[in-house]
Amino acid sequence: MKKIRVTVSEDIWRLLKKDSEEFGINNNKLCNYILDKFKYSKKFEIDRFIEPQGRPLKKVVQFDLNVANKSIYYDILKANDVDIEAEFFRELFEIYSSQFKYQREIFIFQETYKSVLEAIKNKVKIRILYLGENSTVSPYFIKREDQGDENFIFVYDDENKTYRNIKLKDAIILGTLNDKIQIRDKKLIENMRKNFDPFLGERLLIKAKFTQIGESMLKSFTNYKPKLIKKEDDLYFFEMTLENAKFYFASFLKEVKIIEPEKLKQELKKSFLEAYKIYE
C-alpha cells in the first residue's frame, strides 16, 4: 500500500478535517475521492447535477465604477491585456471567492489590519470605536479561533480595565497614540496566543445529551465548536467557556439537553424564555 504525504496550509488541513467530520467519511476515503474525481480533469463540475433541480446556475453582478477606478479603467484593461471585460471580472471574482472567509475579511479590512499590526510592532496604544464605544486599548495580537472564521484583536481596554477580544470587522481606528503599551500579565497574554478563545473566561466541563437530529446538527455547526473531551453512551462531554456554550448551544433549541453545569442550564432557560415572550 502506498502512503501519500502532502504538506498543506493549516486552513486546507482544517477544511478537509471539517468536511470529513460533517460528511461522515474518513480521511482516506475523502482524499481518495478527491484524487479519483480530479485525476484527469481539475475542473469542479457540478452544474450538470444542480441544473435538473431548477436552481439558477448563473447570476449577474452589476456595479458602478467609482471616480478613482473610472479615471484609470482603460489603463487597467490595457495593462492586463484584456480582450473581454466580462472574463476579466469573472476571474477577479473567482480569485476573491476562492479565499477562506477570514482571509476575505482581512482583504476587505486591510487598512484596519495594517494599522493594528503597526501599533503592535511599535508597542503603542490605539484609540478605537467599537460597537458605539470609544476606547483606548493596548493591542497584543490578531488571531482567529481554530473552528471560527472571524479575526479578533486581543487587547487590554484602559477604560474598562480588562482584557478583551475585538472583532476586526467592527473596529474603527480613530488614531494611533504615543502612549507605550504596558505588559501587565505576560503569562496570560502568551497563554491566550497559544490557546486562543474569542469568548475568554473560565473553561467549564459541559455535559450534554442530543436527540438524533441534534447529533446531526453537531456535525454541521462547526463555527466555535467546543472541544469534545469524551462520549459515554449517549452523553457528550465538552470543554468550553460559559459564553461560548451559550452562543453555541442556543442554536440547537430542543435538540439538546444540557445536563451540567447548572449555571449554563439556567442561562439558556432565561434566554429561551425571553425569546418566547417576544412571540407571545
Helices and strands as residue ranges (DSSP letters): H 10-23, H 27-38, H 47-50, G 51-53, H 67-71, H 73-79, H 85-97, H 101-108, H 110-122, E 124-130, E 133-143, E 152-157, E 162-167, G 168-170, E 171-180, H 186-194, E 203-210, H 212-220, E 227-232, E 235-241, H 242-249, G 250-255, E 256-260, H 262-279
